[in-house]
Amino acid sequence: MGRTQNHLAWAIALAGLLLAGCEPDEAVPGTNALDSSSFDMGDVRDQESGFDILHDSTTALETDISLCQPPCDLPNAACIDGECRCAPGYHNGDGARGECVPEGSCMEGYGIPEGQTECIPVKEFCDETDPCELVTGWSEGACLYENEVNGTLCETDTVDVCADHFECVDGLCEPVWPACADDLRPVLLVHGVNGSSENFETMTDRLIEDGWPESYVFAFDAEDPSWGCNVDNAADIRELVDDMLETTCHSRIDIVAHSMGTMSSRHFINNLGGLDLVNTTVTLGGMNHGLSSPCFAPEFLNICVWIELCESGDFIEELNAGDETPGDIHWVSIFGTEDSDVPNSSSRLDGAENIEIEGAEHDGPNGLLEREDVYNEVLRVLQYPCW
């Protein structure tokens, strides 16, 4: 029977069905009926085949299965131009015509990667980096993971690349970060007043030459290096430390701070959670006990940094109240005998490993940031084990 004859037979059968008072959702024998709820009123022309599919909102879409060889008997499919295809509003749920599912969804075990339209196995694009990250499915554009821990099913729709392993907490897989590493840790370099990250170029190059990955060496730049407050700098340091931990997947860092940068760093450690995040702190010519000259600045100027630097002011008193080297951190203070900017008495810290470098100046070619003997001490203490 030709295609025209088939169409004619289909039309006669449909007319007979309607005259017989059949319910609209009853299929013509030998045909495949589709739910019409997913179709709009009117005719649809398949864009690929050009075949007209007639339907409306009250009559189920029906197709003559004899047009397709082998017969088209898949749910939500239609025989279009002699081929069995997913009906409008549906697509292949597994990329291989195994089942027609609504657009935007997939069969179990399949998903649609971001930026794509076809369903593929979720294990081909969802990350599996830990036993707890067992890919189980895909929903609303997110990969689903689960794992059974002590008989409890954990589920999550995210993967933490820093997680050493996972624990089941209230039915969710929560990442547990790795312990402090005894090998090379990320290093944060903090400049002093009127300084910038460029002050540490020599030390940065040396660290990289000695094995630190470039991505492990971070240099802080204060928003206002001349007049900014140490308390504000400390808050910015905390944000940078969080970024460092997330970027490097380490649970602890080391700090090397110069001049007034030691005050910002210590305020971060003492007041903003740094005690748990820092393994070793090195101060270079640190203004740990302030200076006398800022105390003579006129009060009406109310310049924050001068107020904080005053050796008898509230900021310095609070910074050194009680234990000057709190927690389990390895504290190291390095200073030079020829430092004309910061007295050695200000740099020394009770409870720290205090190291005096003969002839070293505060900065410059003969300064604490560039001298090789100073760097050798920094290199040594940065390799202290985790506390």
Secondary structure, DSSP 8 states (H G I E B T S, - for coil): --HHHHHHHHHHHHHHHHHTT--TT---TTEEEE-GGGS-SEEEE-TTT--EEEE-SSS-EEEEGGGSSS----TTEEEETTEEEE-TTEEESSSSSS-EEETT---TTEE--TT--S-EEGGGTS---STT-EEEEEETTEEEEEEEETTEEEEES---TT-SEEEEETTEEEEE-----SS---EEEE--TT--GGGGHHHHHHHHHTT--GGGEEEE--SSTTT--HHHHHHHHHHHHHHHHHHHT-S-EEEEEETTHHHHHHHHHHHSSGGGTEEEEEEES--TT-BSGGGGS-GGG--HHHHHHBTTSHHHHHHTSS-SS-TT-EEEEEEETT-SSS-HHHH--TTSEEEEETT-BSSSTTBTTT-HHHHHHHHHHTT----
